[in-house]
Amino acid sequence: MSSASHARALLSIVRQHNNAAAAAAAARSFVVDGSAVGRVLPKSAAVLSRYPDVFEVSDLAVTLRPETGATVEARSQAVATVLDDLRAAGSVPMLAGWRDEAFAVRSSFFAPPSLVVERAAAGLFGTPAYGVFVTGYTEDAAGEPAAMWLGRRSATKPTWPGLLDCLAAGGMAAGEMPMEAIRKEAFEEAGVPEDLLAAIQPSGGVCYTGFDETGWALKRDVLHTFDLRCPEGWTPTPVDGEVESFTRVSMGELGRMLLRHADEALFKPNVAVVIIDFLLRRGFVSPDDNGYLELLAELRNAECR
């Protein structure tokens, strides 16, 4: 992959998915117990304003009313009643992807949860969302990345069905920690055995603010990234149905696919961002290239906290 000719093309791809900073700044604060824990877009605020006993909606903020309760459990139950009603009405597109997974609404990763909501509804409140991604790759004789394992998302997935994914990835449920989460995802999605699970290495992270695919929500994503050098002769295996199949792609072909992705969606959006971060870290984009520093900044162009 010739980085000199591709750096600005990769920058363009990242910017496609990091395109909502202005919208986030203009959005209403989501306030729980006196603290701003999210950002609510106008369409979402309008829907939540239908439930004045639970939410107070003004021009500046959407506030969870103190009357809903002083505990996380009481607040969560009040919000769950609203979400159940919205889901039954079918008026909020993102709720069609209901997963029965608990998502902690919090101002930062180590902050205590302000409330817990259904994961599919998290974007409605524009709260930071935390995920884990592991890039599985093989090396050549010189110890350089030679190929990458890509998964094909199941056609029945509620989000981005059929698009390409990393070796394994997932959002973190309430109470999960990154190392625990990525090992679980790698085992469940790709059949990574115990010895390889222990070899997964943290590699940093990417942070960005974009829109979800429905246009109703902000994706304020903070993604922990991990690398796994996969041995020759080992092939990942779909286990839990999240992924249909795995394909090993050479680094040259990967670069060509990313350039195609700029015009036609091949990858799940945040997967393209994670792969570009890998290419930057592993020297496939040179610091001599026009666009390198902008690409570096764009990959961390949000609060990582």
Secondary structure, DSSP 8 states (H G I E B T S, - for coil): --HHHHHHHHHHHHHHHS--HHHHHHSEEEEETTEEEEEE-HHHHHHHTT-TTTEEE-SSEEEE-GGG-SSHHHHHHHHHHHHHHHHHHT-SGGGGG----EEEE-SSTTS--SEEEEGGGGGGGT--EEEEEEEEEEE-TTSSEEEEEEEEE-TT-SSSTT-EE-SEEEE--TT--HHHHHHHHHHHHH---HHHHTT-EEEEEEEEEEE-TTSS-EEEEEEEEEEEE--TT------SSSEEEEEEEEHHHHHHHHHHHTTS--B-HHHHHHHHHHHHHTTSS-TTSTTHHHHHHHTB-S---
